[in-house]
Amino acid sequence: MDGWSASGTAIGRLRSDGVYETVITIDPVCQGATAVGSKCYPRGFDPLAGALYLICESTSNTYSLLEFIRVTGLPTLYEVVATYVPAPPAVAWRVPPMPDGFPGQVESFSVLAGDIADLPNFSQAERIAYNVPEFSAPVAGEELTVPDPLPDPWPRTGRYYLVSAERGGEERVGRQRIAGVLTGRPVAGTPTCP
């Protein structure tokens, strides 16, 4: 789910490969009259519930009808973002159904760590684990754990951890918004796997 837009009666998405596809078509509803047209306007998206809110206006030759529509069943934030599980002295997370926006299963994960003073520049991040899990593809809902080889940070400092998802030679760390379109964040500028 890389980018959503609504235009007239069609709601679609712009996939990461640049192809636009229609996801929902809304027909004008004007009972007992000749429908002239309809338009839908996106009013919000709830990432926790996976719901898109629209206001749709159907017009006919005699009246107009405004409807508030809630489209459910879209991926939730928890289906895209890895959920961290406290497990010192290790880093643990639960595999989401759509890691970092990849549709379906990914091949593996890597774990990166860095000083929070460097954010949002990830080029100083250090990879502390590669190709996790080592012998099989991760499964949604599975809890993965890797040892944390780094010492505790100094007082008044902090460390961030990132889990990157890898599939088909592409690696992503979280999500980014560019020109209003939400996409997977490539791992450009971070250290590569050996």
N, C-alpha and C positions, 0 to 999 in steps of 0.2 A: 504494500500500500504506500506508494511513494508520493502521490499528490492527488488531491480531490478537487473537483470543480463542478459547479452547477450552471447550466445555461438553458433557459427555456424550460422544457419538460424533460431534459435528460441530465442525469447525474453520472459523472464518469470519473475515471482516474487516469493519471499519466504514470505509466509504469516506468521503472528504472531504465528500460531499454528504449524509452522515447516514444512508445506506442500509446495512443489514447484509446481507451475502451469505455463504452457505455456500460454502466453497472445497473442503473435503475432508470426506467422510463415512466413518467407520470402523465396519464391522460387527463384532459379536462373533464370535470364532473359538473354538469349543469342539468339537473333533472327537469324534464318537461320543456326544454328550450334548446335552441341550436347553439352548440358550443362554438365560440369564436377563437378561443385560445387560452393558454395558461402559462404562467411563469412561476418558477420556484426560486427562492432566495435562501441561501444557507444562513442560518442564524447562530450556529455554534456547533461545537463538537465536544462530547464528553469522553476523554480518553480512558477514564476509569471504567465507564459502563460500555464503551464501544458503541455510542449512539450519536447519530447525526441529526440535528434539529433544523427543520426547514419551515418557511412560510410559503405556501403556495396559493396563488390567486388564479381562479378559473373565471373567465368572463363569457357571457352569452349575449344574445341580442336583447335580453331583457334585464339581466342583473349580473352582479359579481359575487363570487363566493371566496372568502379567505379561509384557509385551513392551516392549522399548525400540525406538522407531521414529524414524527419521531421514527427514524430508521435505525433498527437495532441489528445486532449480530455482526457488527464490524469488529475487527481485532481490538482488544483492549490494550492498555498500556502494559499490563502484566503478561500479555502474550508476546510482546516485542522486547521488553527490557528484562535483563537477567536480574533475579531477585537474590540479594546477598544474604547469606546465612552466617551469623557469628560463629566462628570456630577457631579461636586463637590456639596455638600459633600457626594457623593455616588460613588460607583464603578459600571460602566455600560459596557456592551460588547454586540456585535452582535453575535448570534449563527451561526457558520459555518455549511455547509452541512455535513462535516465529522469531527466533533470535535476531535482534537488530534489523528487523524488517525483511529478512530472507523468508520467502514463502516455504514453509515446511522445514524439513530436517537439514541441519548443517553438518559438515564433515568433522570439524573440531573447533576448539577454542584455544586462545592464548591468554595469558594473564600478564598485564603490564602494571608497573608501579612507578610513581614519581612524587616529587616534592610539590605540595599544593601551591607553593610560591611560583611555580612555573606555569600554572594553568592560565589560559587555555592552550598553551603551547605544549603539545605532546611529544615534541622532538627529543626532549630530555628523559622521556620514560624509559624504564629498564624492563626488559622482558624477564619475568621470573619463572614462567612455565610455557611450554610449547606443546602443540599437538595433544590437547586434553579432550577426551580420554584417549589414551595411547593406542588401544587395540580395537576399538569399536566406535561407531558414530554415536554421539550423545542422543538421548531420548528425552522428549518433553516431560518435565516433572522430575527428572533425575537430579539428585544432588551431587555435584562434583566438588571435590576438595583437592587442593594442592598445598604443599608445605610453603610457608612464607620464610624464605632464607634471609630476609632483611632484618637488621636489628631494629629495636624500637626507635622511633624518631626522637630527636632531642626535645627537651621541654620548649614549649611555645612554637613548635613546628608541627607539621602534619604530613601525612602521606595519602595519596589517592591510589586506588586500584581500579583498573579497567579490565574488563573481560571482552576480548574481541572474538567475533564469530567468523568462521572461514568456510567458504563454499565455492567450489569451482574456480579456485585461484583468486577469488575476491575476498578481501578481509574488511570487516566493518567494526567500528567502535561507536556504538550509540547511534543517535539520530542528529540531523542538522536541518535547519530551515534556510533555504536559499530562494529568494524572490517569492516567498510565500508557499513554497513547495517543500514538504517534509520528505527527506531522503535518508538513506543510510550514510553514516559518516565514514569515508574511507580512512585508512590508517596511514595516510601519507605522512612522512616525516618521522615516523616512529622506527625504532630499530627492527630489523628483519630477523626472521628465524634463522638459526645456523644451518 
